[in-house]
Amino acid sequence: MSSSRSLRSSISPFRSRKPSSSSSSSSSKRPTTPSSNISSKVPAPPAKSSLSPSIPSSDCPPDSSGKTKENVTVTVRFRPLNGREIGKGDELAWYADGDSTVRNENNSKIAYCFDRVFGPATTTRHVYDVAAQHVVGGAMEGINGTVFAYGVTSSGKTHTMHGEQKSPGIIPLAVKDVFGIIQETPGREFLLRVSYLEIYNEVINDLLDPTGQNLRVREDAQGTYVEGIKEEVVLSPAHALSLIASGEEHRHVGSNNFNLLSSRSHTIFTLTIESSSRGGNQGEEVALSQLHLIDLAGSESSKTETTGLRRREGSFINKSLLTLGTVISKLTDEKSTHIPYRDSKLTRLLQSSLSGHGRVSLICTVTPASSNTEETHNTLKFAYRSKHVEIKASQNKIIDEKSLIKKYQREISCLKEELDVLKRGIMENQKVGPSQDDLVNLKLQLEAGQVKLQSRLEEEEQAKAALMGRIQRLTKLILVSTKSTMQPNIHEKLGHRRRHSFGEDELAYLPDRKREYMIDEDAGSIDSEISADGREGVINLDELVKDFRRNRKRGMLGWFKLKVNF
Ligand SMILES: Nc1ncnc2c1ncn2[C@@H]1O[C@H](COP(=O)(O)OP(=O)(O)OP(=O)(O)O)[C@@H](O)[C@H]1O
């Protein structure tokens, strides 16, 4: 298929740094804000984020706000000029000036500083390491995390979040990393489940369950959630990626004037992670977090529209992105009293993340093309405002007496009692030695066909076996490292974690199939390492989580652990 996706990778006429002449000529001057034409449109940044149009970006002033609070991590990723842009004579309008500055080619005073700026030759793996790994690592420790890609249509959001087979995106890399962290954390056990949804024309659809259309957003003490969304327990990276692959088949995609495979909906892939210390007690704390990986649809101008349908989609996309921009602006304005989260499904679902609960990383994708100067400038302004949203990354723990785990503990202890009664019954039936009278009676009863002792024993043994089988199946859902538990904890290991390659079919759903490709030199797959013993039996996850779902959507690990602790 010929599409803009296949044109782009070989074309990269981009330079990552402006010639030294212009740089040195202005290095003595150091404006404190973007140039006047910008500062009139966007709030002037605080001095700590002042722009330095003429100095190397490594000199971007460090954040001096002290480390009591964090800010949203904001990065900008340039894509190369594509064939269409080159064909129509587009020039470079913006460029990465070093590691942290984006500068305008025609007016060097227009420049913005970010946590990091990635030039067009940067690999997605590198983007992941800088912009997403700390969010994923945090989520594995119980800190909620959100990574999202923002930018105009065809700027590279899907390329960044999903990627291609030869260059997997943030989502597959995060999924891989999560299983890598489990393997490197022998002292804990994990339970992972995923959901995948899209917001299309302001309607929420379940991408894992095509019957789940027009779902409603609800709110509870822990934040907003989507009622009735399907959640699947995942056992391996391949399993998680296969779910994404099937979800992608239901996502709304269409062509516009800029992108043959343009995303017409926002998608949110959520990984819910529960963990507790290995072999821990029933009353013990469970860490619970959600990692949201979001591929937004691109904002569109009238240049983009092709048909009435696309126009309608485009107006929903623009409206929700506008609301996102308004929410971000209000969050950074101390005088704001009302934040309009409810004005769009997107901001409603992101409410908890945007209001500062957990780590947030925003990756803004841009094209350097001169024909998109204004769009890129708008993205940069959005990115710049977002940088000032403050967040507080704290660990979630379920410790409350009223927590779901406690509730499940009570339920399970009832079940345990039932099993004890069953076991005692079996033992008594086996133990009781019949007396002479009993034997006579028994014989009579047997002859009369009234006593079915043997068959009762058999039934009880079967019931016990069924319970034990269920326990075994539940055990397999809990992921543990195959390593010895006498290992450093998660905090110590994250820095030097071994990386894993993707297996043969894992990335088959992504464009440009190249099955021989490995994301790095380490060719080992971790699938077989993670508690895969006896996985050959088919596990009916739906059935297993049914009674859990009947009660609540969180706290599943505690529930499973209790179930298997008979
Ligand atoms: N950093 C990059 N390096 C190489 N190619 C890229 C890069 N970013 C994007 N591309 C290519 O540009 C094209 C458009 O990218 P992509 O579909 O990711 O855009 P998008 O922002 O998701 O667009 P839309 O909002 O319309 O869905 C694709 O062919 C993609 O492969």
PDBQT file of the ligand as one rigid body, heavy atoms in Angstrom, charges set to zero:
ROOT
HETATM    1  N1  LIG A 601       9.781  10.553  13.811  1.00  0.00    +0.000 N 
HETATM    2  C1  LIG A 601       9.406  10.028  12.621  1.00  0.00    +0.000 A 
HETATM    3  N2  LIG A 601      10.319   9.449  11.841  1.00  0.00    +0.000 NA
HETATM    4  C2  LIG A 601       9.952   8.917  10.668  1.00  0.00    +0.000 A 
HETATM    5  N3  LIG A 601       8.701   8.910  10.195  1.00  0.00    +0.000 NA
HETATM    6  C3  LIG A 601       7.745   9.461  10.926  1.00  0.00    +0.000 A 
HETATM    7  C4  LIG A 601       8.041  10.040  12.182  1.00  0.00    +0.000 A 
HETATM    8  N4  LIG A 601       6.914  10.528  12.689  1.00  0.00    +0.000 NA
HETATM    9  C5  LIG A 601       5.952  10.255  11.800  1.00  0.00    +0.000 A 
HETATM   10  N5  LIG A 601       6.442   9.615  10.743  1.00  0.00    +0.000 N 
HETATM   11  C6  LIG A 601       5.662   9.176   9.577  1.00  0.00    +0.000 C 
HETATM   12  O1  LIG A 601       4.772  10.211   9.223  1.00  0.00    +0.000 OA
HETATM   13  C7  LIG A 601       3.502   9.689   8.856  1.00  0.00    +0.000 C 
HETATM   14  C8  LIG A 601       2.403  10.257   9.736  1.00  0.00    +0.000 C 
HETATM   15  O2  LIG A 601       2.632   9.870  11.065  1.00  0.00    +0.000 OA
HETATM   16  P1  LIG A 601       1.480   9.434  12.051  1.00  0.00    +0.000 P 
HETATM   17  O3  LIG A 601       0.441   8.634  11.371  1.00  0.00    +0.000 OA
HETATM   18  O4  LIG A 601       2.139   8.870  13.236  1.00  0.00    +0.000 OA
HETATM   19  O5  LIG A 601       0.846  10.860  12.361  1.00  0.00    +0.000 OA
HETATM   20  P2  LIG A 601      -0.264  11.221  13.407  1.00  0.00    +0.000 P 
HETATM   21  O6  LIG A 601       0.207  12.412  14.129  1.00  0.00    +0.000 OA
HETATM   22  O7  LIG A 601      -0.631  10.043  14.222  1.00  0.00    +0.000 OA
HETATM   23  O8  LIG A 601      -1.450  11.625  12.437  1.00  0.00    +0.000 OA
HETATM   24  P3  LIG A 601      -3.027  11.610  12.688  1.00  0.00    +0.000 P 
HETATM   25  O9  LIG A 601      -3.334  12.595  13.735  1.00  0.00    +0.000 OA
HETATM   26  O10 LIG A 601      -3.581  12.023  11.352  1.00  0.00    +0.000 OA
HETATM   27  O11 LIG A 601      -3.388  10.216  13.042  1.00  0.00    +0.000 OA
HETATM   28  C9  LIG A 601       3.622   8.180   8.986  1.00  0.00    +0.000 C 
HETATM   29  O12 LIG A 601       3.931   7.660   7.715  1.00  0.00    +0.000 OA
HETATM   30  C10 LIG A 601       4.778   7.982   9.918  1.00  0.00    +0.000 C 
HETATM   31  O13 LIG A 601       5.424   6.755   9.711  1.00  0.00    +0.000 OA
ENDROOT
TORSDOF 0
